[in-house]
Amino acid sequence: MNRRTASLLTAAALAAAVLGAGAPSASAAPGGCAYTSTSHRPVVKKGGTGASVKQAQCLSNIWGGVPKLTVDGVFGAKTLDKIKWIQGCHGLPRDGVVGAKTWAVLYDPVPDCYDPYPR
């Protein structure tokens, strides 16, 4: 390999490394909601607690709605009401259970669903 080819390959590798470092991860959660990985989507419902509930609360907050939920990891009445509203807006059964379809809309919502949230 001649010197010019080596220099070009080094420059290309350096550029790829720099550009790649600034690119967001494909699995990064929206809005900084990082209580669980984006692939960890267990069924959560009223009475549930923990990191998955925090993730659902955080995701519901970043897409709008007033009042915002307290991200405390406790699936109570306010979380239930907001989840049911989000489900209804997306054409899902309003059962208040965060299952696969509800997780999907929390991560990738229809923007028109979130403003205004009923007070």
MMTF fields as JSON, N, C-alpha, C and O atoms, coordinates in Angstrom:
{
  "mmtfVersion": "1.0.0",
  "mmtfProducer": "UNKNOWN",
  "numBonds": 475,
  "numAtoms": 476,
  "numGroups": 119,
  "numChains": 1,
  "numModels": 1,
  "chainsPerModel": [1],
  "groupsPerChain": [119],
  "chainIdList": ["A"],
  "bondAtomList": [4, 2, 8, 6, 12, 10, 16, 14, 20, 18, 24, 22, 28, 26, 32, 30, 36, 34, 40, 38, 44, 42, 48, 46, 52, 50, 56, 54, 60, 58, 64, 62, 68, 66, 72, 70, 76, 74, 80, 78, 84, 82, 88, 86, 92, 90, 96, 94, 100, 98, 104, 102, 108, 106, 112, 110, 116, 114, 120, 118, 124, 122, 128, 126, 132, 130, 136, 134, 140, 138, 144, 142, 148, 146, 152, 150, 156, 154, 160, 158, 164, 162, 168, 166, 172, 170, 176, 174, 180, 178, 184, 182, 188, 186, 192, 190, 196, 194, 200, 198, 204, 202, 208, 206, 212, 210, 216, 214, 220, 218, 224, 222, 228, 226, 232, 230, 236, 234, 240, 238, 244, 242, 248, 246, 252, 250, 256, 254, 260, 258, 264, 262, 268, 266, 272, 270, 276, 274, 280, 278, 284, 282, 288, 286, 292, 290, 296, 294, 300, 298, 304, 302, 308, 306, 312, 310, 316, 314, 320, 318, 324, 322, 328, 326, 332, 330, 336, 334, 340, 338, 344, 342, 348, 346, 352, 350, 356, 354, 360, 358, 364, 362, 368, 366, 372, 370, 376, 374, 380, 378, 384, 382, 388, 386, 392, 390, 396, 394, 400, 398, 404, 402, 408, 406, 412, 410, 416, 414, 420, 418, 424, 422, 428, 426, 432, 430, 436, 434, 440, 438, 444, 442, 448, 446, 452, 450, 456, 454, 460, 458, 464, 462, 468, 466, 472, 470],
  "bondOrderList": [1, 1, 1, 1, 1, 1, 1, 1, 1, 1, 1, 1, 1, 1, 1, 1, 1, 1, 1, 1, 1, 1, 1, 1, 1, 1, 1, 1, 1, 1, 1, 1, 1, 1, 1, 1, 1, 1, 1, 1, 1, 1, 1, 1, 1, 1, 1, 1, 1, 1, 1, 1, 1, 1, 1, 1, 1, 1, 1, 1, 1, 1, 1, 1, 1, 1, 1, 1, 1, 1, 1, 1, 1, 1, 1, 1, 1, 1, 1, 1, 1, 1, 1, 1, 1, 1, 1, 1, 1, 1, 1, 1, 1, 1, 1, 1, 1, 1, 1, 1, 1, 1, 1, 1, 1, 1, 1, 1, 1, 1, 1, 1, 1, 1, 1, 1, 1, 1],
  "groupList": [{"groupName": "MET", "atomNameList": ["N", "CA", "C", "O"], "elementList": ["N", "C", "C", "O"], "formalChargeList": [0, 0, 0, 0], "bondAtomList": [1, 0, 2, 1, 3, 2], "bondOrderList": [1, 1, 2], "singleLetterCode": "M", "chemCompType": "L-PEPTIDE LINKING"}, {"groupName": "ASN", "atomNameList": ["N", "CA", "C", "O"], "elementList": ["N", "C", "C", "O"], "formalChargeList": [0, 0, 0, 0], "bondAtomList": [1, 0, 2, 1, 3, 2], "bondOrderList": [1, 1, 2], "singleLetterCode": "N", "chemCompType": "L-PEPTIDE LINKING"}, {"groupName": "ARG", "atomNameList": ["N", "CA", "C", "O"], "elementList": ["N", "C", "C", "O"], "formalChargeList": [0, 0, 0, 0], "bondAtomList": [1, 0, 2, 1, 3, 2], "bondOrderList": [1, 1, 2], "singleLetterCode": "R", "chemCompType": "L-PEPTIDE LINKING"}, {"groupName": "THR", "atomNameList": ["N", "CA", "C", "O"], "elementList": ["N", "C", "C", "O"], "formalChargeList": [0, 0, 0, 0], "bondAtomList": [1, 0, 2, 1, 3, 2], "bondOrderList": [1, 1, 2], "singleLetterCode": "T", "chemCompType": "L-PEPTIDE LINKING"}, {"groupName": "ALA", "atomNameList": ["N", "CA", "C", "O"], "elementList": ["N", "C", "C", "O"], "formalChargeList": [0, 0, 0, 0], "bondAtomList": [1, 0, 2, 1, 3, 2], "bondOrderList": [1, 1, 2], "singleLetterCode": "A", "chemCompType": "L-PEPTIDE LINKING"}, {"groupName": "SER", "atomNameList": ["N", "CA", "C", "O"], "elementList": ["N", "C", "C", "O"], "formalChargeList": [0, 0, 0, 0], "bondAtomList": [1, 0, 2, 1, 3, 2], "bondOrderList": [1, 1, 2], "singleLetterCode": "S", "chemCompType": "L-PEPTIDE LINKING"}, {"groupName": "LEU", "atomNameList": ["N", "CA", "C", "O"], "elementList": ["N", "C", "C", "O"], "formalChargeList": [0, 0, 0, 0], "bondAtomList": [1, 0, 2, 1, 3, 2], "bondOrderList": [1, 1, 2], "singleLetterCode": "L", "chemCompType": "L-PEPTIDE LINKING"}, {"groupName": "VAL", "atomNameList": ["N", "CA", "C", "O"], "elementList": ["N", "C", "C", "O"], "formalChargeList": [0, 0, 0, 0], "bondAtomList": [1, 0, 2, 1, 3, 2], "bondOrderList": [1, 1, 2], "singleLetterCode": "V", "chemCompType": "L-PEPTIDE LINKING"}, {"groupName": "GLY", "atomNameList": ["N", "CA", "C", "O"], "elementList": ["N", "C", "C", "O"], "formalChargeList": [0, 0, 0, 0], "bondAtomList": [1, 0, 2, 1, 3, 2], "bondOrderList": [1, 1, 2], "singleLetterCode": "G", "chemCompType": "PEPTIDE LINKING"}, {"groupName": "PRO", "atomNameList": ["N", "CA", "C", "O"], "elementList": ["N", "C", "C", "O"], "formalChargeList": [0, 0, 0, 0], "bondAtomList": [1, 0, 2, 1, 3, 2], "bondOrderList": [1, 1, 2], "singleLetterCode": "P", "chemCompType": "L-PEPTIDE LINKING"}, {"groupName": "CYS", "atomNameList": ["N", "CA", "C", "O"], "elementList": ["N", "C", "C", "O"], "formalChargeList": [0, 0, 0, 0], "bondAtomList": [1, 0, 2, 1, 3, 2], "bondOrderList": [1, 1, 2], "singleLetterCode": "C", "chemCompType": "L-PEPTIDE LINKING"}, {"groupName": "TYR", "atomNameList": ["N", "CA", "C", "O"], "elementList": ["N", "C", "C", "O"], "formalChargeList": [0, 0, 0, 0], "bondAtomList": [1, 0, 2, 1, 3, 2], "bondOrderList": [1, 1, 2], "singleLetterCode": "Y", "chemCompType": "L-PEPTIDE LINKING"}, {"groupName": "HIS", "atomNameList": ["N", "CA", "C", "O"], "elementList": ["N", "C", "C", "O"], "formalChargeList": [0, 0, 0, 0], "bondAtomList": [1, 0, 2, 1, 3, 2], "bondOrderList": [1, 1, 2], "singleLetterCode": "H", "chemCompType": "L-PEPTIDE LINKING"}, {"groupName": "LYS", "atomNameList": ["N", "CA", "C", "O"], "elementList": ["N", "C", "C", "O"], "formalChargeList": [0, 0, 0, 0], "bondAtomList": [1, 0, 2, 1, 3, 2], "bondOrderList": [1, 1, 2], "singleLetterCode": "K", "chemCompType": "L-PEPTIDE LINKING"}, {"groupName": "GLN", "atomNameList": ["N", "CA", "C", "O"], "elementList": ["N", "C", "C", "O"], "formalChargeList": [0, 0, 0, 0], "bondAtomList": [1, 0, 2, 1, 3, 2], "bondOrderList": [1, 1, 2], "singleLetterCode": "Q", "chemCompType": "L-PEPTIDE LINKING"}, {"groupName": "ILE", "atomNameList": ["N", "CA", "C", "O"], "elementList": ["N", "C", "C", "O"], "formalChargeList": [0, 0, 0, 0], "bondAtomList": [1, 0, 2, 1, 3, 2], "bondOrderList": [1, 1, 2], "singleLetterCode": "I", "chemCompType": "L-PEPTIDE LINKING"}, {"groupName": "TRP", "atomNameList": ["N", "CA", "C", "O"], "elementList": ["N", "C", "C", "O"], "formalChargeList": [0, 0, 0, 0], "bondAtomList": [1, 0, 2, 1, 3, 2], "bondOrderList": [1, 1, 2], "singleLetterCode": "W", "chemCompType": "L-PEPTIDE LINKING"}, {"groupName": "ASP", "atomNameList": ["N", "CA", "C", "O"], "elementList": ["N", "C", "C", "O"], "formalChargeList": [0, 0, 0, 0], "bondAtomList": [1, 0, 2, 1, 3, 2], "bondOrderList": [1, 1, 2], "singleLetterCode": "D", "chemCompType": "L-PEPTIDE LINKING"}, {"groupName": "PHE", "atomNameList": ["N", "CA", "C", "O"], "elementList": ["N", "C", "C", "O"], "formalChargeList": [0, 0, 0, 0], "bondAtomList": [1, 0, 2, 1, 3, 2], "bondOrderList": [1, 1, 2], "singleLetterCode": "F", "chemCompType": "L-PEPTIDE LINKING"}],
  "groupTypeList": [0, 1, 2, 2, 3, 4, 5, 6, 6, 3, 4, 4, 4, 6, 4, 4, 4, 7, 6, 8, 4, 8, 4, 9, 5, 4, 5, 4, 4, 9, 8, 8, 10, 4, 11, 3, 5, 3, 5, 12, 2, 9, 7, 7, 13, 13, 8, 8, 3, 8, 4, 5, 7, 13, 14, 4, 14, 10, 6, 5, 1, 15, 16, 8, 8, 7, 9, 13, 6, 3, 7, 17, 8, 7, 18, 8, 4, 13, 3, 6, 17, 13, 15, 13, 16, 15, 14, 8, 10, 12, 8, 6, 9, 2, 17, 8, 7, 7, 8, 4, 13, 3, 16, 4, 7, 6, 11, 17, 9, 7, 9, 17, 10, 11, 17, 9, 11, 9, 2],
  "groupIdList": [1, 2, 3, 4, 5, 6, 7, 8, 9, 10, 11, 12, 13, 14, 15, 16, 17, 18, 19, 20, 21, 22, 23, 24, 25, 26, 27, 28, 29, 30, 31, 32, 33, 34, 35, 36, 37, 38, 39, 40, 41, 42, 43, 44, 45, 46, 47, 48, 49, 50, 51, 52, 53, 54, 55, 56, 57, 58, 59, 60, 61, 62, 63, 64, 65, 66, 67, 68, 69, 70, 71, 72, 73, 74, 75, 76, 77, 78, 79, 80, 81, 82, 83, 84, 85, 86, 87, 88, 89, 90, 91, 92, 93, 94, 95, 96, 97, 98, 99, 100, 101, 102, 103, 104, 105, 106, 107, 108, 109, 110, 111, 112, 113, 114, 115, 116, 117, 118, 119],
  "secStructList": [7, 7, 2, 2, 2, 2, 2, 2, 2, 2, 2, 2, 2, 2, 2, 2, 2, 2, 2, 2, 2, 2, 1, 7, 7, 6, 6, 7, 7, 4, 4, 4, 7, 7, 1, 1, 7, 6, 6, 7, 7, 7, 7, 5, 7, 6, 6, 7, 5, 1, 2, 2, 2, 2, 2, 2, 2, 2, 2, 2, 2, 2, 6, 7, 7, 1, 1, 7, 7, 7, 7, 1, 1, 5, 7, 7, 2, 2, 2, 2, 2, 2, 2, 2, 2, 2, 2, 2, 2, 6, 6, 7, 7, 7, 7, 7, 7, 5, 7, 2, 2, 2, 2, 2, 2, 2, 2, 1, 7, 7, 4, 4, 4, 4, 1, 1, 7, 7, 7],
  "xCoordList": [0.856, 0.0, 0.904, 1.853, 0.599, 1.434, 0.994, -0.062, 1.813, 1.596, 0.283, -0.422, -0.055, -1.283, -2.52, -3.454, -2.534, -3.656, -3.811, -4.927, -2.702, -2.746, -3.313, -4.105, -2.912, -3.42, -4.918, -5.651, -5.369, -6.795, -7.611, -8.68, -7.113, -7.815, -7.867, -8.886, -6.785, -6.754, -7.747, -8.477, -7.778, -8.708, -10.156, -11.009, -10.434, -11.797, -12.217, -13.347, -11.318, -11.632, -11.87, -12.787, -11.048, -11.213, -12.544, -13.248, -12.89, -14.163, -15.342, -16.31, -15.271, -16.359, -16.499, -17.614, -15.388, -15.437, -16.041, -16.856, -15.644, -16.167, -17.65, -18.426, -18.057, -19.467, -20.308, -21.424, -19.817, -20.545, -20.716, -21.73, -19.766, -19.839, -20.955, -21.519, -21.284, -22.321, -23.715, -24.689, -23.836, -25.147, -25.872, -25.259, -27.177, -27.917, -28.071, -28.132, -28.131, -28.327, -29.733, -30.677, -29.878, -31.19, -32.1, -33.324, -31.505, -32.321, -32.489, -32.984, -32.086, -32.223, -33.692, -34.448, -34.08, -35.468, -35.705, -34.81, -36.895, -37.201, -37.226, -37.58, -36.849, -36.992, -36.163, -36.43, -35.17, -34.339, -34.969, -34.47, -36.035, -36.67, -35.833, -35.916, -35.041, -34.111, -34.218, -33.212, -35.431, -35.627, -35.482, -35.118, -35.769, -35.572, -35.063, -35.107, -34.583, -34.176, -35.435, -36.528, -35.26, -36.421, -37.017, -38.163, -36.267, -36.8, -37.481, -38.136, -37.336, -37.959, -39.357, -39.511, -40.368, -41.736, -42.698, -43.537, -42.581, -43.496, -44.889, -45.054, -45.864, -47.216, -47.219, -46.808, -47.691, -47.839, -49.261, -49.87, -49.777, -51.157, -51.292, -50.348, -52.505, -52.767, -52.34, -52.637, -51.629, -51.103, -49.658, -48.981, -49.178, -47.798, -46.83, -47.201, -45.594, -44.552, -43.246, -43.081, -42.332, -40.989, -40.575, -41.251, -39.432, -38.81, -39.671, -39.686, -40.378, -41.22, -42.378, -42.775, -42.919, -43.975, -43.388, -44.018, -42.193, -41.536, -41.348, -41.572, -40.939, -40.736, -42.043, -42.061, -43.125, -44.425, -44.857, -45.368, -44.659, -45.026, -44.201, -44.741, -42.908, -42.023, -42.395, -42.502, -42.591, -42.957, -44.286, -44.437, -45.248, -46.537, -46.374, -47.107, -45.434, -45.207, -44.52, -44.851, -43.573, -42.828, -43.665, -43.334, -44.738, -45.584, -46.705, -47.553, -46.732, -47.699, -48.701, -48.604, -49.662, -50.703, -50.477, -49.379, -51.531, -51.489, -52.593, -53.715, -52.369, -51.088, -50.148, -50.573, -48.867, -47.876, -47.937, -48.253, -47.627, -47.6, -46.324, -45.28, -46.408, -45.219, -44.575, -45.22, -43.309, -42.603, -42.061, -40.912, -42.939, -42.597, -42.58, -42.25, -42.935, -42.92, -44.102, -44.084, -45.136, -46.346, -47.496, -47.841, -48.084, -49.176, -50.481, -51.148, -50.821, -52.027, -53.128, -53.098, -54.102, -55.289, -54.954, -55.534, -54.026, -53.685, -52.98, -53.239, -52.09, -51.427, -52.454, -52.411, -53.367, -54.424, -55.248, -55.498, -55.674, -56.473, -55.725, -56.291, -54.447, -53.692, -53.445, -53.541, -53.132, -52.912, -54.198, -54.153, -55.34, -56.619, -56.881, -57.357, -56.578, -56.785, -55.886, -56.335, -54.621, -53.683, -54.166, -54.13, -54.613, -55.122, -56.314, -56.363, -57.264, -58.444, -58.096, -58.666, -57.168, -56.758, -56.111, -56.192, -55.48, -54.806, -55.663, -55.174, -56.933, -57.828, -57.629, -58.048, -56.99, -56.78, -57.873, -58.499, -58.11, -59.063, -58.599, -57.424, -59.524, -59.198, -59.244, -60.102, -58.309, -58.298, -57.298, -57.307, -56.437, -55.47, -54.277, -53.427, -54.197, -53.08, -52.039, -52.362, -50.797, -49.725, -49.124, -48.26, -49.616, -49.118, -48.36, -47.969, -48.151, -47.33, -47.819, -47.014, -49.119, -49.641, -49.546, -49.269, -49.772, -49.665, -48.208, -47.915, -47.291, -45.869, -45.512, -44.786, -46.017, -45.69, -46.114, -45.361, -47.305, -47.734, -47.032, -46.875, -46.609, -45.832, -44.481, -43.993, -43.883, -42.603, -42.757, -41.823, -43.897, -44.092, -45.542, -46.324, -45.9, -47.301, -47.743, -46.935, -49.052, -49.654, -49.646, -50.296, -48.923, -48.78, -50.097, -50.17, -51.13, -52.392, -53.074, -53.98, -52.654, -53.303, -52.94, -53.62, -51.916, -51.386, -51.701, -51.34, -52.357, -52.652, -54.015, -54.164, -54.989, -54.904, -55.314, -56.156, -54.719, -55.104, -56.202, -56.069, -57.28, -58.361, -57.888, -57.127, -58.343, -57.941, -58.919, -58.744],
  "yCoordList": [-1.161, 0.0, 1.227, 1.314, 2.17, 3.36, 4.363, 4.22, 5.356, 6.342, 7.094, 7.362, 7.434, 8.193, 7.354, 7.864, 6.103, 5.213, 5.046, 5.068, 4.879, 4.731, 5.99, 5.906, 7.145, 8.41, 8.554, 8.994, 8.18, 8.267, 7.309, 7.673, 6.096, 5.129, 5.598, 5.433, 6.175, 6.691, 7.836, 7.894, 8.74, 9.868, 9.384, 9.906, 8.396, 7.864, 7.188, 7.361, 6.428, 5.757, 6.775, 6.62, 7.812, 8.857, 9.585, 9.843, 9.913, 10.592, 9.715, 10.206, 8.434, 7.52, 7.422, 7.373, 7.392, 7.3, 8.558, 8.481, 9.715, 10.977, 11.111, 11.472, 10.831, 10.941, 9.918, 10.229, 8.735, 7.691, 8.004, 7.628, 8.677, 8.992, 9.975, 9.958, 10.835, 11.819, 11.35, 12.032, 10.211, 9.719, 9.114, 8.412, 9.376, 8.792, 7.291, 6.778, 6.616, 5.172, 4.853, 5.576, 3.783, 3.379, 2.958, 2.983, 2.574, 2.125, 3.2, 2.911, 4.428, 5.496, 5.838, 5.97, 5.978, 6.317, 7.792, 8.609, 8.146, 9.547, 10.335, 9.81, 11.593, 12.505, 12.177, 12.697, 11.333, 10.998, 10.029, 9.876, 9.383, 8.386, 7.115, 6.354, 6.897, 5.765, 4.935, 4.474, 4.751, 3.937, 2.453, 1.664, 2.071, 0.7, 0.788, 1.858, -0.316, -0.323, -0.236, -0.603, 0.254, 0.403, -0.937, -0.992, -2.01, -3.331, -4.025, -5.052, -3.48, -4.07, -3.469, -2.338, -4.237, -3.726, -4.726, -5.309, -4.923, -5.857, -5.254, -4.041, -6.071, -5.586, -4.925, -5.527, -3.672, -2.976, -2.443, -2.077, -2.405, -1.949, -1.347, -1.336, -0.84, -0.181, -1.09, -2.284, -0.479, -1.217, -1.634, -1.998, -1.584, -1.954, -0.882, 0.281, -1.284, -0.347, -0.711, -1.821, 0.237, -0.049, 0.744, 1.678, 0.332, 1.05, 1.065, 2.064, -0.009, -0.043, 0.938, 1.544, 1.098, 2.094, 3.489, 4.342, 3.735, 5.033, 5.316, 6.437, 4.298, 4.475, 4.878, 5.803, 4.194, 4.526, 5.939, 6.682, 6.316, 7.66, 8.718, 9.722, 8.495, 9.451, 9.613, 10.734, 8.5, 8.568, 9.286, 10.049, 9.054, 9.736, 11.239, 12.021, 11.65, 13.077, 13.778, 14.925, 13.124, 13.841, 14.127, 15.023, 13.388, 13.634, 14.61, 14.853, 15.175, 16.215, 15.801, 14.747, 16.67, 16.405, 17.152, 17.156, 17.78, 18.523, 17.969, 17.844, 17.638, 17.79, 16.639, 15.537, 16.932, 15.874, 14.935, 15.34, 13.674, 12.689, 12.841, 13.213, 12.556, 12.444, 11.107, 10.062, 11.14, 9.91, 9.298, 9.507, 8.538, 7.965, 6.442, 5.823, 5.838, 4.389, 3.707, 2.493, 4.478, 3.917, 4.109, 5.243, 3.027, 3.085, 3.27, 2.308, 4.546, 4.885, 5.393, 5.183, 6.067, 6.53, 7.534, 7.466, 8.466, 9.467, 8.822, 9.174, 7.879, 7.162, 6.366, 6.347, 5.715, 4.944, 5.831, 5.465, 6.995, 7.908, 8.353, 8.379, 8.703, 9.187, 8.064, 8.287, 6.872, 5.739, 5.428, 5.181, 5.439, 5.19, 6.249, 5.927, 7.493, 8.563, 8.367, 8.514, 8.035, 7.79, 6.611, 6.672, 5.548, 4.383, 4.765, 4.396, 5.49, 5.895, 6.757, 6.594, 7.669, 8.558, 7.788, 8.204, 6.681, 5.871, 4.715, 3.857, 4.688, 3.644, 2.286, 1.261, 2.285, 1.037, 0.875, 1.858, -0.347, -0.534, 0.253, 0.21, 0.963, 1.805, 0.96, 1.158, 0.021, -0.86, -0.425, -0.967, 0.544, 1.036, 0.129, 0.412, -0.947, -1.882, -1.519, -1.414, -1.328, -1.015, -2.332, -2.923, -2.769, -3.98, -3.594, -2.437, -4.536, -4.318, -3.15, -2.323, -3.071, -2.002, -0.637, 0.363, -0.588, 0.691, 1.136, 2.318, 0.205, 0.575, 1.148, 2.138, 0.533, 0.996, 2.442, 3.221, 2.822, 4.213, 5.156, 6.338, 4.669, 5.526, 5.879, 6.998, 4.927, 5.181, 5.877, 6.546, 5.746, 6.322, 6.78, 6.147, 7.875, 8.302, 9.054, 9.499, 9.174, 10.056, 11.447, 11.649, 12.415, 13.719, 14.41, 15.09, 14.256, 14.94, 14.458, 15.121, 13.326, 12.761, 13.47, 13.28, 14.262, 14.698, 16.121, 16.534, 16.878, 18.243, 18.621, 18.624, 18.93, 19.045, 17.75, 17.001, 17.51, 16.404, 16.926, 18.024, 16.177, 16.687, 16.933, 16.144, 18.021, 18.379, 17.851, 18.055],
  "zCoordList": [0.0, 0.0, 0.0, 0.779, -0.88, -0.915, 0.147, 0.763, 0.339, 1.395, 1.201, 2.174, -0.034, -0.292, 0.054, 0.672, -0.329, -0.026, 1.476, 1.995, 2.172, 3.629, 4.276, 5.214, 3.781, 4.329, 4.096, 4.981, 2.893, 2.589, 3.462, 3.953, 3.652, 4.497, 5.946, 6.617, 6.424, 7.792, 7.947, 8.936, 6.986, 7.042, 6.993, 7.71, 6.156, 6.055, 7.356, 7.811, 7.948, 9.217, 10.322, 11.129, 10.358, 11.366, 11.181, 12.157, 9.95, 9.683, 10.084, 10.666, 9.78, 10.148, 11.657, 12.176, 12.357, 13.823, 14.426, 15.345, 13.913, 14.443, 14.138, 15.022, 12.921, 12.561, 13.299, 13.715, 13.469, 14.183, 15.649, 16.237, 16.257, 17.683, 17.98, 19.074, 17.021, 17.267, 16.925, 17.244, 16.289, 15.879, 17.071, 17.875, 17.198, 18.307, 18.137, 17.02, 19.234, 19.223, 18.742, 19.059, 17.985, 17.492, 18.636, 18.504, 19.753, 20.872, 21.943, 23.032, 21.652, 22.638, 22.838, 21.876, 24.084, 24.394, 24.129, 24.346, 23.665, 23.436, 24.734, 25.789, 24.642, 25.772, 26.996, 28.079, 26.845, 27.986, 28.968, 30.083, 28.586, 29.457, 29.394, 28.43, 30.41, 30.396, 31.671, 32.21, 32.139, 33.343, 33.032, 33.904, 31.779, 31.302, 29.875, 29.268, 29.333, 27.929, 27.065, 27.496, 25.853, 24.977, 24.578, 24.133, 24.727, 24.38, 25.566, 25.384, 26.761, 27.959, 28.105, 28.564, 27.709, 27.694, 28.333, 27.645, 29.635, 30.3, 30.425, 30.295, 30.671, 30.927, 32.307, 33.299, 32.349, 33.631, 33.727, 32.721, 34.936, 35.145, 36.531, 37.32, 36.811, 38.087, 39.233, 39.257, 40.183, 41.323, 41.133, 42.094, 39.882, 39.6, 40.074, 40.231, 40.298, 40.721, 40.027, 39.522, 40.013, 39.533, 38.31, 37.879, 37.765, 36.658, 35.398, 34.679, 35.119, 33.914, 34.025, 33.03, 35.22, 35.433, 35.25, 34.625, 35.782, 35.584, 34.095, 33.639, 33.34, 31.902, 31.225, 30.413, 31.55, 30.957, 31.353, 30.516, 32.611, 33.068, 32.343, 31.88, 32.245, 31.584, 30.112, 29.614, 29.421, 28.001, 27.804, 26.85, 28.69, 28.547, 28.745, 28.14, 29.574, 29.821, 28.664, 28.364, 28.004, 26.965, 25.736, 24.959, 25.545, 24.393, 24.695, 23.836, 25.895, 26.199, 27.24, 27.869, 27.392, 28.367, 29.66, 30.217, 30.122, 31.375, 32.246, 31.755, 33.461, 34.161, 33.827, 33.479, 33.944, 33.763, 34.953, 36.071, 34.692, 35.767, 36.582, 36.047, 37.86, 38.685, 38.341, 38.425, 37.958, 37.596, 38.89, 39.278, 39.535, 40.838, 40.84, 41.851, 39.706, 39.62, 40.269, 40.476, 40.596, 41.203, 40.218, 39.886, 39.754, 38.78, 39.548, 39.932, 39.758, 40.497, 39.586, 38.373, 40.189, 39.469, 38.362, 37.279, 38.618, 37.599, 36.406, 35.256, 36.693, 35.6, 34.807, 33.577, 35.496, 34.838, 33.914, 32.765, 34.405, 33.585, 32.333, 31.241, 32.498, 31.344, 30.338, 29.131, 30.817, 29.908, 29.141, 27.936, 29.828, 29.146, 28.079, 26.989, 28.381, 27.413, 26.194, 25.057, 26.432, 25.335, 24.491, 23.262, 25.141, 24.405, 23.536, 22.362, 24.089, 23.333, 22.14, 21.061, 22.328, 21.25, 20.102, 18.946, 20.419, 19.404, 18.895, 18.161, 19.28, 18.8, 19.456, 18.919, 20.614, 21.354, 22.401, 22.796, 22.855, 23.957, 25.186, 25.553, 25.81, 26.974, 28.25, 29.11, 28.354, 29.523, 30.592, 31.697, 30.282, 31.255, 31.463, 32.308, 30.717, 30.834, 29.773, 28.59, 30.199, 29.256, 28.781, 29.429, 27.623, 26.978, 25.719, 25.563, 24.828, 23.633, 22.773, 22.346, 22.517, 21.651, 22.325, 21.662, 23.625, 24.331, 24.419, 24.244, 24.686, 24.658, 23.288, 23.201, 22.22, 20.868, 20.659, 20.075, 21.124, 20.926, 21.898, 21.591, 23.056, 23.956, 23.332, 23.488, 22.632, 21.976, 20.634, 20.19, 19.976, 18.643, 18.493, 17.784, 19.156, 19.189, 17.938, 17.123, 17.828, 16.837, 17.475, 18.5, 16.891, 17.549, 17.899, 18.922, 17.088, 17.356, 18.628, 19.133, 19.146, 20.327, 21.621, 22.629, 21.625, 22.907, 23.312, 24.413, 22.467, 22.875, 22.325, 21.103, 23.103, 24.561, 25.257, 24.762, 26.385, 27.26, 28.175, 28.715, 28.366, 29.223, 30.65, 31.211, 31.219, 32.59, 33.592, 34.793]
}
